[in-house]
Amino acid sequence: MKIEAFSTQAAPHASPVRGWQDAVRRLVALDFKTKPRGLDPFQANIRVFSSPRLRFSALSVSAHVSTLQMDAGFRSNAKPYYLLAYLRDGSVMVEQDGREAVVGAGNFVIVDTSRPFRIDARAMTTNSVDLSSTRMQELFPQIEALTSICITGENGPGAALRNLLDDVFTHASDWRDEAFDFVADAIPYLTAGALATLPAANNALPSGTSFHHRARIRRFARSELRNRDLTPEMIARCSGLSLRYIHQLFANEPATLMQWIWQERVARCGDDLQKPALRHRTISEIAYSWGFNDPSHFSRLFRAQFGKSPRVFRRDCERSLRPDFPRFNS
C-alpha cells in the first residue's frame, strides 16, 4: 500500500491555493481551479492510498468553490474515472450536466471526471474512491445520467457501502494489498446497488449514455486526426472505455469508427486542396499531414468520397477561383 500526503500547513507555499491545486493534479490526476470562500485562510490536506487495483483518498478542505478544468493536454495523459465521494462532515453542492445535488454528512455523490463538474462547499471532510469507468458502465449503464445526485447512506445498499468505506479508511494501513483486491471488486457492486435505489434510475436510459460516448469519442478523434497512431485502441486507452464497448457503440452506425476517421481525414484533405494559400504544398504532403502514409490508399478513399482524383479535384477548384475576364471582338 502506497500512501502519499499533502497539507497546506505542512508544506508552506507562496500561494496555498496554488499548492493545493498542484498537489491534487499530482496525486489524483484532477485539474481543479479552486477559489476560497470567506475571509479565513485557505486550508486543505489530503492522504491518498494506492494499491494495484484500488485508489482512495481522505481529504479535508476549508470553504471553497472548485471547478474541474478540461485541459486537453493534461486529460490526454490522465485516465478518466468515476469519483465516489462519501461526505464525512460538512455539506457540499455538486453540479454536473445541469444536475445539482446538495450532499450532507453520511451521504454520497458520484461525478464523472471525464466531464466538467463544480463543487461549492463549506468546510468539509470527505472520503473518496476512484471507480473504473469501464467497470461501472458495464455494471450499471445508466450511470452517466445519475452523476451529481445525492445517494443516501442511511439505509439499504448505501448503508452497506458506507460501513465498508468506514472500515477501509479506518484500517487501510493495516491491510495487505491482496485484501484490497477483493474490496476493489466489492465497491463497484455496492455502488451499483446504491444507484439502483435512486428514483431517477428508472428513467435513466443507457441510450443517452451511448450518444454521449459516441460524441465524446468523435470530439477526441477530430482533435487527433493528424496523429498517425490514432486507432480505436488508442481511443480506448485515452477515454477509459473498453475496446469492445467502443466497437459496440459504432456497430449500428453507417461506418465503423476507423472508417469514419478515414472519412474525416479525407474531408480535411479536401479542405486543404481548395485553399489558395496551400497551393505550394503537394498533394502527398497534404495527405501525409492528415495521417495518411500510403498515397494509393489516400487516392482510393478520396475518389470514393469526392468522385474524382485529388489531382482533378484540386485542378477544378483552382479553375473555379480564376476570374473570368470579358472578351472583346476585334
C-alpha positions as CSV (number, residue, x, y, z in Angstrom):
1,M,0.0,0.0,0.0
2,K,1.4,3.3,-1.1
3,I,0.4,6.4,0.9
4,E,1.0,10.0,-0.2
5,A,0.0,13.1,1.6
6,F,-0.1,16.9,1.2
7,S,-1.1,19.7,3.6
8,T,-1.2,23.4,3.1
9,Q,0.1,23.8,6.6
10,A,2.9,21.2,6.5
11,A,4.1,22.3,3.0
12,P,4.0,26.1,3.1
13,H,3.6,27.6,-0.4
14,A,3.6,31.2,-1.6
15,S,0.0,30.6,-2.6
16,P,-1.7,27.8,-0.5
17,V,-4.4,27.5,-3.2
18,R,-1.9,27.0,-6.0
19,G,0.0,24.5,-3.9
20,W,-3.3,22.6,-3.3
21,Q,-4.2,22.6,-7.0
22,D,-0.7,21.3,-7.9
23,A,-1.0,18.5,-5.3
24,V,-4.4,17.4,-6.5
25,R,-3.1,17.3,-10.1
26,R,-0.2,15.2,-9.0
27,L,-1.9,12.8,-6.6
28,V,-5.4,12.2,-8.2
29,A,-5.0,13.5,-11.7
30,L,-7.7,16.1,-11.4
31,D,-7.1,19.7,-12.6
32,F,-9.2,21.9,-10.4
33,K,-9.4,25.7,-10.3
34,T,-10.1,26.4,-6.6
35,K,-11.3,29.7,-5.1
36,P,-11.6,30.0,-1.3
37,R,-14.9,31.2,0.3
38,G,-15.0,33.8,3.1
39,L,-12.1,35.6,4.7
40,D,-10.5,32.8,6.7
41,P,-7.1,31.4,5.4
42,F,-7.5,28.6,2.9
43,Q,-6.5,25.2,4.4
44,A,-6.6,21.7,2.9
45,N,-5.0,18.3,3.3
46,I,-5.2,15.0,1.5
47,R,-4.0,11.5,2.0
48,V,-4.1,9.1,-1.0
49,F,-3.9,5.4,-0.5
50,S,-3.0,3.3,-3.6
51,S,-2.9,-0.4,-4.1
52,P,-2.5,-2.1,-7.5
53,R,-6.3,-2.2,-8.0
54,L,-7.7,0.5,-5.7
55,R,-7.1,4.2,-5.0
56,F,-8.9,6.1,-2.4
57,S,-8.4,9.4,-0.7
58,A,-9.2,11.2,2.6
59,L,-9.3,14.9,2.4
60,S,-10.5,18.0,4.4
61,V,-10.8,21.4,2.8
62,S,-12.0,24.7,4.2
63,A,-14.9,26.6,2.5
64,H,-14.2,26.8,-1.3
65,V,-15.5,26.6,-4.8
66,S,-13.7,24.2,-7.2
67,T,-14.3,23.7,-10.9
68,L,-12.8,20.8,-12.9
69,Q,-10.7,22.1,-15.8
70,M,-10.8,20.1,-19.0
71,D,-7.3,20.9,-20.4
72,A,-6.9,18.7,-23.4
73,G,-3.1,18.1,-23.0
74,F,-3.5,17.2,-19.3
75,R,-6.6,15.0,-19.8
76,S,-5.0,13.0,-22.7
77,N,-2.4,11.6,-20.2
78,A,-4.9,11.0,-17.4
79,K,-7.2,8.0,-17.3
80,P,-10.8,9.1,-16.6
81,Y,-12.7,7.6,-13.7
82,Y,-15.8,8.0,-11.6
83,L,-15.2,9.6,-8.3
84,L,-17.4,8.3,-5.5
85,A,-17.4,10.9,-2.7
86,Y,-18.5,10.0,0.8
87,L,-19.1,13.1,2.9
88,R,-18.0,12.6,6.5
89,D,-18.6,16.1,7.7
90,G,-19.9,19.4,6.4
91,S,-22.0,20.0,3.3
92,V,-21.3,20.4,-0.4
93,M,-23.2,21.3,-3.5
94,V,-22.1,19.4,-6.6
95,E,-23.1,20.3,-10.2
96,Q,-22.6,18.2,-13.3
97,D,-24.5,18.0,-16.6
98,G,-27.1,20.5,-15.4
99,R,-27.9,18.5,-12.2
100,E,-27.3,19.9,-8.8
101,A,-27.0,17.8,-5.6
102,V,-26.7,19.1,-2.0
103,V,-24.9,16.4,-0.1
104,G,-24.8,16.3,3.7
105,A,-22.8,14.2,6.1
106,G,-23.3,10.5,5.8
107,N,-24.3,10.6,2.1
108,F,-22.7,10.0,-1.2
109,V,-22.4,11.5,-4.7
110,I,-20.8,10.3,-7.9
111,V,-19.1,12.5,-10.6
112,D,-17.6,11.6,-13.9
113,T,-14.0,13.0,-14.1
114,S,-14.0,13.0,-17.9
115,R,-16.6,15.8,-17.9
116,P,-16.7,19.2,-16.2
117,F,-18.2,19.5,-12.7
118,R,-18.3,22.1,-10.0
119,I,-18.1,21.9,-6.2
120,D,-19.4,24.6,-3.8
121,A,-18.5,23.5,-0.3
122,R,-18.4,24.7,3.2
123,A,-15.6,23.3,5.3
124,M,-15.8,19.5,4.6
125,T,-14.2,16.2,5.3
126,T,-14.6,13.7,2.6
127,N,-13.5,10.1,1.8
128,S,-13.5,9.3,-1.9
129,V,-12.8,6.2,-4.1
130,D,-11.8,6.0,-7.7
131,L,-14.1,3.7,-9.7
132,S,-13.1,2.3,-13.2
133,S,-15.3,4.0,-15.8
134,T,-15.3,0.8,-17.9
135,R,-16.3,-1.4,-14.9
136,M,-19.1,0.9,-13.8
137,Q,-20.6,1.3,-17.3
138,E,-20.6,-2.5,-17.6
139,L,-22.3,-2.9,-14.3
140,F,-24.8,0.0,-14.5
141,P,-25.1,1.5,-18.0
142,Q,-27.4,4.3,-16.7
143,I,-24.7,5.7,-14.5
144,E,-24.0,8.7,-16.9
145,A,-27.5,10.1,-16.1
146,L,-27.0,9.6,-12.4
147,T,-24.0,11.7,-11.6
148,S,-24.4,14.7,-9.3
149,I,-27.4,13.1,-7.5
150,C,-27.4,12.6,-3.7
151,I,-27.2,8.9,-2.7
152,T,-28.4,8.2,0.9
153,G,-26.0,6.3,3.2
154,E,-28.7,5.8,5.8
155,N,-30.2,2.5,4.6
156,G,-30.1,-0.2,2.0
157,P,-27.1,-0.7,-0.2
158,G,-25.9,2.9,0.6
159,A,-25.6,2.0,4.3
160,A,-23.6,-1.2,3.4
161,L,-21.4,0.9,1.2
162,R,-20.8,3.5,4.0
163,N,-19.9,0.8,6.5
164,L,-17.5,-0.8,4.1
165,L,-15.8,2.5,3.4
166,D,-15.6,3.3,7.1
167,D,-13.7,0.1,7.7
168,V,-11.4,0.6,4.6
169,F,-10.4,4.1,5.7
170,T,-10.0,3.2,9.4
171,H,-7.8,0.2,8.8
172,A,-6.2,1.0,5.5
173,S,-2.6,1.0,6.9
174,D,-3.2,-2.5,8.4
175,W,-4.5,-4.3,5.3
176,R,-2.4,-6.1,2.8
177,D,-2.7,-5.4,-0.9
178,E,-4.4,-8.8,-1.5
179,A,-7.3,-7.7,0.7
180,F,-7.8,-4.5,-1.3
181,D,-8.1,-6.6,-4.4
182,F,-11.3,-8.1,-3.0
183,V,-12.5,-4.7,-1.8
184,A,-11.9,-3.3,-5.3
185,D,-14.4,-5.9,-6.6
186,A,-17.0,-5.3,-3.9
187,I,-17.2,-1.4,-4.0
188,P,-18.5,-1.2,-7.7
189,Y,-21.2,-3.7,-6.9
190,L,-22.3,-1.9,-3.8
191,T,-22.2,1.4,-5.6
192,A,-24.4,0.0,-8.4
193,G,-26.8,-1.3,-5.8
194,A,-27.0,2.2,-4.2
195,L,-27.6,3.8,-7.6
196,A,-30.4,1.4,-8.4
197,T,-32.3,2.7,-5.4
198,L,-32.4,6.3,-6.9
199,P,-35.8,7.2,-8.3
200,A,-34.1,8.7,-11.3
201,A,-32.6,5.3,-12.1
202,N,-35.9,4.2,-13.6
203,N,-35.9,6.9,-16.2
204,A,-32.2,6.9,-16.9
205,L,-31.7,5.3,-20.3
206,P,-28.4,3.8,-21.4
207,S,-29.1,5.0,-25.0
208,G,-28.3,8.5,-23.8
209,T,-25.0,7.2,-22.5
210,S,-24.2,5.7,-25.9
211,F,-24.9,9.0,-27.6
212,H,-22.7,10.9,-25.2
213,H,-19.8,8.4,-25.6
214,R,-20.0,8.5,-29.4
215,A,-19.9,12.3,-29.3
216,R,-17.0,12.3,-26.9
217,I,-15.1,9.8,-29.0
218,R,-15.7,11.8,-32.2
219,R,-14.5,15.0,-30.5
220,F,-11.3,13.3,-29.3
221,A,-10.7,11.7,-32.7
222,R,-11.2,15.0,-34.6
223,S,-8.6,16.6,-32.3
224,E,-6.1,13.8,-33.1
225,L,-6.7,13.3,-36.9
226,R,-3.1,14.3,-37.7
227,N,-1.8,11.6,-35.3
228,R,-0.8,8.5,-37.2
229,D,-1.2,6.5,-34.1
230,L,-4.9,7.3,-33.9
231,T,-6.7,3.9,-33.7
232,P,-9.7,2.5,-31.7
233,E,-7.1,1.0,-29.3
234,M,-5.6,4.4,-28.6
235,I,-9.0,5.9,-28.1
236,A,-9.9,3.2,-25.7
237,R,-6.7,3.9,-23.6
238,C,-7.4,7.7,-23.6
239,S,-11.1,7.5,-22.9
240,G,-11.1,4.9,-20.2
241,L,-13.6,2.8,-22.2
242,S,-13.0,-0.8,-23.3
243,L,-12.2,-1.5,-26.9
244,R,-15.1,-4.0,-27.1
245,Y,-17.5,-1.3,-25.8
246,I,-16.2,1.2,-28.3
247,H,-16.8,-1.2,-31.2
248,Q,-20.3,-1.8,-29.9
249,L,-21.0,1.9,-29.8
250,F,-20.4,2.1,-33.6
251,A,-21.8,-1.3,-34.5
252,N,-25.1,0.2,-35.9
253,E,-23.5,3.4,-37.3
254,P,-23.2,3.9,-41.1
255,A,-19.4,3.4,-40.8
256,T,-17.1,1.8,-38.3
257,L,-15.1,4.1,-36.1
258,M,-11.9,3.6,-38.2
259,Q,-13.8,4.1,-41.4
260,W,-15.3,7.3,-40.0
261,I,-11.7,8.5,-39.0
262,W,-10.5,8.0,-42.6
263,Q,-13.5,9.8,-43.9
264,E,-12.8,12.8,-41.6
265,R,-9.2,12.8,-42.8
266,V,-10.2,12.8,-46.4
267,A,-12.5,15.7,-45.8
268,R,-9.7,17.7,-44.2
269,C,-7.5,17.0,-47.2
270,G,-10.3,18.2,-49.5
271,D,-10.5,21.4,-47.5
272,D,-6.8,22.0,-47.8
273,L,-6.7,21.2,-51.5
274,Q,-9.2,24.1,-52.0
275,K,-7.1,26.7,-50.2
276,P,-5.1,29.0,-52.4
277,A,-2.7,29.6,-49.6
278,L,-1.7,25.9,-49.7
279,R,-1.0,25.7,-53.5
280,H,2.7,25.4,-52.8
281,R,2.1,22.1,-50.9
282,T,2.0,18.9,-52.9
283,I,-1.0,16.5,-52.7
284,S,1.2,14.0,-51.0
285,E,2.3,16.5,-48.3
286,I,-1.2,17.4,-47.5
287,A,-2.3,13.8,-47.3
288,Y,0.7,13.0,-45.1
289,S,-0.1,15.9,-42.8
290,W,-3.5,14.4,-42.1
291,G,-2.3,10.9,-41.1
292,F,-2.0,9.1,-44.5
293,N,1.1,7.0,-45.2
294,D,0.1,5.3,-48.4
295,P,-0.6,7.6,-51.5
296,S,-2.6,4.9,-53.2
297,H,-4.7,4.3,-50.1
298,F,-5.4,8.1,-49.9
299,S,-6.2,8.4,-53.6
300,R,-8.6,5.4,-53.4
301,L,-10.5,6.8,-50.4
302,F,-10.5,10.4,-51.9
303,R,-12.0,9.2,-55.2
304,A,-14.7,7.2,-53.3
305,Q,-15.6,10.2,-51.2
306,F,-15.4,13.0,-53.8
307,G,-16.0,11.2,-57.0
308,K,-12.7,12.3,-58.6
309,S,-9.0,12.0,-58.0
310,P,-7.2,14.5,-55.7
311,R,-5.3,16.0,-58.7
312,V,-8.5,16.6,-60.7
313,F,-10.3,17.9,-57.6
314,R,-7.5,20.5,-57.0
315,R,-7.4,21.5,-60.7
316,D,-11.2,22.0,-60.8
317,C,-11.1,24.1,-57.6
318,E,-8.3,26.3,-59.0
319,R,-10.2,26.9,-62.2
320,S,-13.3,27.9,-60.3
321,L,-11.3,30.6,-58.5
322,R,-9.9,32.1,-61.6
323,P,-11.6,35.4,-62.6
324,D,-13.4,35.5,-65.9
325,F,-12.3,38.5,-67.9
326,P,-14.7,39.7,-70.6
327,R,-13.6,39.0,-74.2
328,F,-13.8,41.8,-76.8
329,N,-14.1,41.0,-80.5
330,S,-11.6,42.9,-82.7
